[in-house]
Every structure is written in C-alpha cells, then in structure tokens.
C-alpha cells in the first residue's frame, strides 16, 4: 500500500498527540521576535505557544503584578474580522467569575497585534500535580480537583462559553492545590477565524483529549458535551495514569481508535477503581454525545453522589437508555437514524417515567417503543432512504398518535415533544397545531403551569411568524398562566414568556411596548443566570429577535451586541438547534452588509450557508447568496458575484417551484445548465416579482451588480453549477422567515 503523499503527511503532522508538539510546523512560520513592552506590560519571557497564540509572562507596570499576556497569531496578517472575534471572545470570557477559572483582565491592540491579559497562575499541569514524586495525589484529592474543574465548566457553560481545548496543560494547579482553567473560549477563534479551514473539517484542540465529534467534524457543531468528553479523558488519566486508548500507533490508527474503539474499562487499567467510579468515567467518555452527561452540572452531581456514597446515575444503564440502545441495535438508513436520535432524545422524559412504574406501565412503554420504531422505520424504508424526508416522518408520527394512542397522558406528552421538534426545525406552521392539540390535552389533565405556558408560547410564536394578529393574545395567556399559578415557577419560565410577548409586540409594529417587555425579560434572565440556571434556546432567541428589532430601528451598534450574545449562547446548545443559529448568523451577516462592513459580514454569511442542512430550501437561502454576491461585487470579484447571483436565483426558483408549483422548473434548469445572463435574469426577475412582492426592492440592485459582472466577464461560458449543494429531492420550506 502506498504511503500518504507529502502534502497529506504534512497535514497529519497537525494531529500529533503530545501537548502542543503537533503545532511545531505552525510555530516555525512565525519568528520569535525580541521581548519588550506592549502597552503597560513588560514581557519577561515566552512561556508557551499554540495554534492560535503566544503566551508571555509579563509584569504590569501599573500594579507591579505578574500577568499572562497572550498575543493572537497572525499580527498584521490577521483579518479585521479575526480581530473583532478575538475581542468578542475576550469580552465573553471576561464575564466568567469563578475560583476555578483564570480570568481575562483586559484586551487591547498595539502595532497591528491583538492581546489578551490574564491573571498569572503559578502552577503545574494537573497531571504533573497528581503524579508528583514528593506527594502523589490521593484518589479523593483527584476527585476533588475534577469536581472543582467541573464546577468551573458548569459556570462557564451556563454563560454561553465552551472551552473546546481542555487538556492537562490548560488546567494548572497552584501551590495551595487549587486548579485553574486557562484559555476559556479561545477555541472559538479557530472556528470562526478561518472559514476555509473550518469547512475542511480540521479542528482546534489537542487530539488526545478531543471528542470524537471534534475530530470528525471540527469545531463548527460542537456543544458543551464535547467539553464533558475532554474532562472525562483527563479524569481517566488522573485516576489510572493512562489514556483511555493506546495511542502508540501511527497517526491514522490513533484517530481511528478515538473515533471507533470503546475506551479501555478503567478497572482494567487500575483494579482498585470500583464499578460506580468506572461507570461515571465511561459515561463521560461515551462516543455518542447523547449518551454522555448532558451538562457539566450532571457530571458534577454524579461525582458528588459518588463521593458521599450515594447511588450514582451512571451506575448502570437506565431503562430509557436500554430502550434507545435496543432501537439502535437494528441498523436504519442514515436519514432515519438521525431522526431517531432527535425524536427519542426528546421523548426521554416520558419513556423514563413509564419504565420506572409497575410492570403494566413497562409493558405499555414497550408498545410505545414498537410504535416509534414502526413510524421511524416503516416497511421498505431501507430501499427508499433517499426519498424519506424528516417532515414526512414527523407528519406520519402525528397521524399515528392520533389513531393509535388512547392514553391521554402519553398523547399529551408526545404532542408536546412533537411540537418542540418542529420548533427545533423552524417549522412554525406545523409546530402551532401540534402545540394547540397538546395544550388542550394538558389542560384537561391539569398539567403544570410551566408546561401550559411553554405550549402557549409555541402557539404564539407560530401565529406571529405567520403574521397572524392573535399571536399577542397567546403570548399574554402564556404569561398569565404563570402569574396566576400557585405553583413555584422558575424565573427562567417568566423570562421566556416575557420574551415571547416582546417578540409578538414587535412583529405587530408596537416597538415601544416590545422594548419594555424585552427589558423585563433581560432582567429576569439576568436573575436566572445569577442563580446558575442553565442557558436555553429561548434566551438565545430573545437576544436574536431583539437584535433583529434593533436592526429595523437602525440601532446597529446595539443590534450587533445583541446578535453576538445570541450566537454565544447558541454555540453552547445541542447541534440539532443549529437551524436557529444559522438564522441568527444570517440576519446578523446581512445587517453588517447593509452597514457596509463586508469583511465582518462574510464569515457569518458563509457559516450560515455551511451549517444549513442539505435540502433546506427557503426564500432566505436566495437572499443569503445575494448578500455574498453584494460583497463580491464591492470587491470587484465579478466571477464570484455572478456565481452567487446565480445560486440565489436558483434557490428562489427552487423554493417557489416546490412551495407553489408555479412552473419555474424550466427556468431553474436553464440557469443550472447555461449559467445566468442578462436575458435569463430579466425572465427570472419578472417571475420573482410576480411571485414574491418582497423582491421588488432588491431586483434592481442585483440587476446592476449582474450587469457589472457581465461587463467584466462576458457570459460566453457557463457559470459553475451554483446549486451543487441543492439535492434534487430537497424538501420545500414554505414558511415565514425571521425578519429580513
């Protein structure tokens, strides 16, 4: 077998497994330059380099205190967008106040370089502390430090910050034995700072401690569970003295082991580890993020239970986990398997409760399992995998619940979960009816005020997105249910209800009233965050929609801050909520285009296109491509402008063709075949203005840009097939978008 090419070999060097040695080639590309002063800080020595930055020990001439000064790699070559994102990460990290997190004190620019200033921690990596020859750490001491680090992670995750590069070198233990997390949030720089690199799937982080999804997909789709995995590797190493995998082989074998092999049972590495502790470690190290602890708090609580001698949740697979794994034993087409995970994860609460009841209830749960299996994998599904769409499966599930479920309690919960699934997919027209059905059932059952409020909120959002006037009424009912309840209602529930009402008021044109409700919702979320309540999609949505409202009010600076807060929270949420994140990135990017900030806008627009699910075709896709075309035209990149205009035209034709069967297929195919020229664009413009009144204001601008593109590059050759990412069987997305 031929070995890898030189180019491939160079790439594989980046996947070394010793702390930061894998970055040697990258380090050599930048000279080490003399030490000196930056700002008011005297640089005393260089203490470390990584893929993103150089760290110096420095003295603050104002306070005479030692600090760590980190310089972003790239200097003058770093783009303005990269510097802005560097500052944003600094701002996010500066909000973290926890004893286990080394805080960022400030950030600044000097001589085209960006710097972060952090508290100096005099300590050693946690692995060195644990294996000290003078005084090796006891198991209880190790568990205490792991718990402190987990508590620091919990604090950060709840404030919208993911580490993405947890490793022993980033956890220093000081002379008093206190652990300190370093480099919080800086892993995001690699995700957003180089769009091309992100899209290749390369990842930021040290591979031995990186999660399988980080190796497989890069940092684009990571959530807090990736940090849980990395902390699990560190805990395993501290407790056993070994890594969970034998990584002594060649690079490709090592990567394969992390991706495919189960970790070595801790009791094989150290027989003194009991089964409960082994179960905790193995749950943290689960290959599938859905099988891990779902939050740092869940990991921390199980550690605390273990240390107190209580029963741990990870002691053995729960009945719910047996249900999920029982379904997974039967291979399904990839598209159905993906739906299976999303749906069954959502129905976990119902199934767990059922399995914890008597045998009669457990038998009912088995019937529900068979019901879900038959819905998700109907006869002949394997041969029709490419024809089966997620929306078809959900619609089938809804129909079968109606005809086959006769237990009101189960139906109520399934309807609620189904509505929530549609919300995750941004399918508001389908979410509303399911929530309406669920709220009727839950009302009859006397369910909690929080459940009723959540359902009324979904109905209100659905009606508002469809421009129906009664959206405000449902939002007011959502709030009233909580205010009149005698139950103990979480502050975050009040915040979500207020935020929903604010959104409905804004979309109805009552901006001043909306502003008042937004302010109340922000105050409630601040109160919840102070109490360490976890962040949620509703909190991210609050900042997103507030930013969209401010955009329409021409308050760009305030809107930008809101969009950035929203994106920071979305980044911590599960990947199945990426559609919400892409909507936010898209609106933010297009706002920046309107402000003329093209360099800043481009990464957000390209990322929005990158995370868009295959086959998701809607009107927004056309506008996104045209925003990219606008940027290209401003840079006189006429070939690229022409390609993006064509991609936008094809997307809009495809959307209207699927949604309204208007006969645009022939024109779409001609644009695909021959590229877009002045004649086909005029035909397209006429078709769009007939179908979509929102096009009236944008067509003339695009026609001007296209004319310029054609003048620079005559249309004698076909443009690239701009719709190559648009599969022929893509489902339509006939819905009302978030504000443009």
C-alpha positions, 0 to 999 in steps of 0.5 A: 500500500502506498504511503500518504503523499507529502502534502497529506503527511504534512497535514497529519503532522497537525494531529500529533498527540503530545501537548502542543508538539503537533503545532511545531510546523505552525510555530516555525512560520512565525519568528520569535521576535525580541521581548519588550513592552506592549502597552503597560506590560513588560514581557519577561519571557515566552512561556508557551505557544499554540495554534492560535497564540503566544503566551508571555509572562509579563509584569504590569507596570501599573500594579507591579503584578505578574500577568499572562499576556497572550498575543493572537497569531497572525499580527498584521496578517490577521483579518479585521474580522479575526480581530473583532472575534478575538475581542468578542471572545475576550469580552465573553470570557471576561464575564466568567467569575469563578475560583476555578477559572483564570480570568481575562483582565483586559484586551487591547491592540498595539502595532497591528497585534491583538492581546489578551491579559490574564491573571498569572497562575503559578502552577503545574499541569494537573497531571504533573500535580497528581503524579508528583514524586514528593506527594502523589495525589490521593484518589479523593484529592483527584476527585476533588480537583475534577469536581472543582474543574467541573464546577468551573465548566458548569459556570462557564457553560451556563454563560454561553462559553465552551472551552473546546481545548481542555487538556492537562496543560490548560488546567494548572494547579497552584501551590495551595492545590487549587486548579485553574482553567486557562484559555476559556473560549479561545477555541472559538477563534479557530472556528470562526477565524478561518472559514476555509479551514473550518469547512475542511473539517480540521479542528482546534484542540489537542487530539488526545483529549478531543471528542470524537465529534471534534475530530470528525467534524471540527469545531463548527457543531460542537456543544458543551458535551464535547467539553464533558468528553475532554474532562472525562479523558483527563479524569481517566488519566488522573485516576489510572495514569493512562489514556483511555486508548493506546495511542502508540500507533501511527497517526491514522490508527490513533484517530481511528481508535478515538473515533471507533474503539470503546475506551479501555474499562478503567478497572482494567487499567487500575483494579482498585477503581470500583464499578460506580467510579468506572461507570461515571468515567465511561459515561463521560467518555461515551462516543455518542454525545447523547449518551454522555452527561448532558451538562457539566452540572450532571457530571458534577452531581454524579461525582458528588453522589459518588463521593458521599456514597450515594447511588450514582446515575451512571451506575448502570444503564437506565431503562430509557437508555436500554430502550434507545440502545435496543432501537439502535441495535437494528441498523436504519438508513442514515436519514432515519437514524438521525431522526431517531436520535432527535425524536427519542432524545426528546421523548426521554422524559416520558419513556423514563417515567413509564419504565420506572412504574409497575410492570403494566406501565413497562409493558405499555412503554414497550408498545410505545417503543414498537410504535416509534420504531414502526413510524421511524422505520416503516416497511421498505424504508431501507430501499427508499432512504433517499426519498424519506424526508424528516417532515414526512416522518414527523407528519406520519408520527402525528397521524399515528398518535392520533389513531393509535394512542388512547392514553391521554397522558402519553398523547399529551406528552408526545404532542408536546415533544412533537411540537418542540421538534418542529420548533427545533426545525423552524417549522412554525406552521406545523409546530402551532397545531401540534402545540394547540392539540397538546395544550388542550390535552394538558389542560384537561389533565391539569398539567403544570403551569410551566408546561401550559405556558411553554405550549402557549408560547409555541402557539404564539410564536407560530401565529406571529411568524405567520403574521397572524394578529392573535399571536399577542393574545397567546403570548399574554395567556402564556404569561398569565398562566404563570402569574396566576399559578400557585405553583413555584415557577422558575424565573427562567419560565417568566423570562421566556414568556416575557420574551415571547410577548416582546417578540409578538409586540414587535412583529405587530409594529408596537416597538415601544411596548416590545422594548419594555417587555424585552427589558423585563425579560433581560432582567429576569434572565439576568436573575436566572443566570445569577442563580446558575440556571442553565442557558436555553434556546429561548434566551438565545432567541430573545437576544436574536429577535431583539437584535433583529428589532434593533436592526429595523430601528437602525440601532446597529451598534446595539443590534450587533451586541445583541446578535453576538450574545445570541450566537454565544449562547447558541454555540453552547446548545445541542447541534440539532438547534443549529437551524436557529443559529444559522438564522441568527448568523444570517440576519446578523451577516446581512445587517453588517452588509447593509452597514457596509462592513463586508469583511465582518459580514462574510464569515457569518454569511458563509457559516450560515450557508455551511451549517444549513442542512442539505435540502433546506430550501427557503426564500432566505437561502436566495437572499443569503447568496445575494448578500455574498454576491453584494460583497463580491461585487464591492470587491470587484470579484465579478466571477464570484458575484455572478456565481452567487447571483446565480445560486440565489436565483436558483434557490428562489426558483427552487423554493417557489417551484416546490412551495407553489408549483408555479412552473419555474422548473424550466427556468431553474434548469436553464440557469443550472445548465447555461449559467445566468445572463442578462436575458435569463435574469430579466425572465427570472426577475419578472417571475420573482416579482410576480411571485414574491412582492418582497423582491421588488426592492432588491431586483434592481440592485442585483440587476446592476451588480449582474450587469457589472459582472457581465461587463467584466466577464462576458457570459460566453461560458457557463457559470459553475453549477451554483446549486451543487449543494441543492439535492434534487429531492430537497424538501420545500420550506414554505414558511415565514422567515425571521425578519429580513 
